[in-house]
């Protein structure tokens, strides 16, 4: 009897361990993340808390935008109040309160400022109305453009992003034609192959030149590619890659069939595409 129980226990453990090898949970799955760029007078601005979209409004860190606009920012803890002084206007903003004041004149905004990870985040409309700026939203590149004449953005506020809006659009186009219909993971992997080539000494060193290198990406040479309007998901994934989200390591090649000559450098298969170092 004990031998039969022991045998069943061994079989159960074997099945349990073996099933762990064939049905692993999807750990670290890639999900969509929108990276929003904030520019002041065409300069990308450093921030330690990312802008985000909530209830159809774009929220940004008031401190970093205000300082880029040459304003001084203060905090009154007992009132949960942010103060901004640009030398012409004195602004008081209250957390979780739609009312704020400019030079002691009360104003009302439709969405209240809030705290996120220790930073005061405000809707863009508050910045334009209180600091005398013009603000435009570029949905093609997920960029907020803040413009104000008569100021110079401090060097300490400027972020060296490492890529241009043109890089983003070209990358989004090639992802569209090479990975249309693929998962987020598949699109991200294709984008990173392009960026890995930019970094590699054996390929051209710009996104544009990598894409148009002869014999590498045939869809890039078809009519209409240069005018292609990339869809939202391809722009978002391409910007994720440009911001450093990488799911294929240093891979330089992909194909929808196996490369027998590159079997030793096979990295992984994503959907119907094989990726190689």
CORNOR-V606293 format. One line per field, one symbol per residue. phi: phi as a letter, one per 40 degrees, with the letter a starting at -180 (. if undefined). A space follows every 50 residues. Layout:
phi=???
This chain:
phi=.ccccccccccccccccccccbbccccgccbcbccbcbbbfgbcbcabbc cabafgbcbbcccccccccgbcbbbbccbfbbbbbbgbbbbbbbcfbcca bbfgccbbbcbccacbfgbcbbcddcccccbgbbbbbbccbfbcbbbacg bbccdcccbccgabccdcccccccccccbdgccdccccccdccccccdcc ccbdbbdccccccdgbbdccbcdgccbccccdcccccccdccchcbbbfb dbbaacaccdcbdcbcbabbgbbbbbc
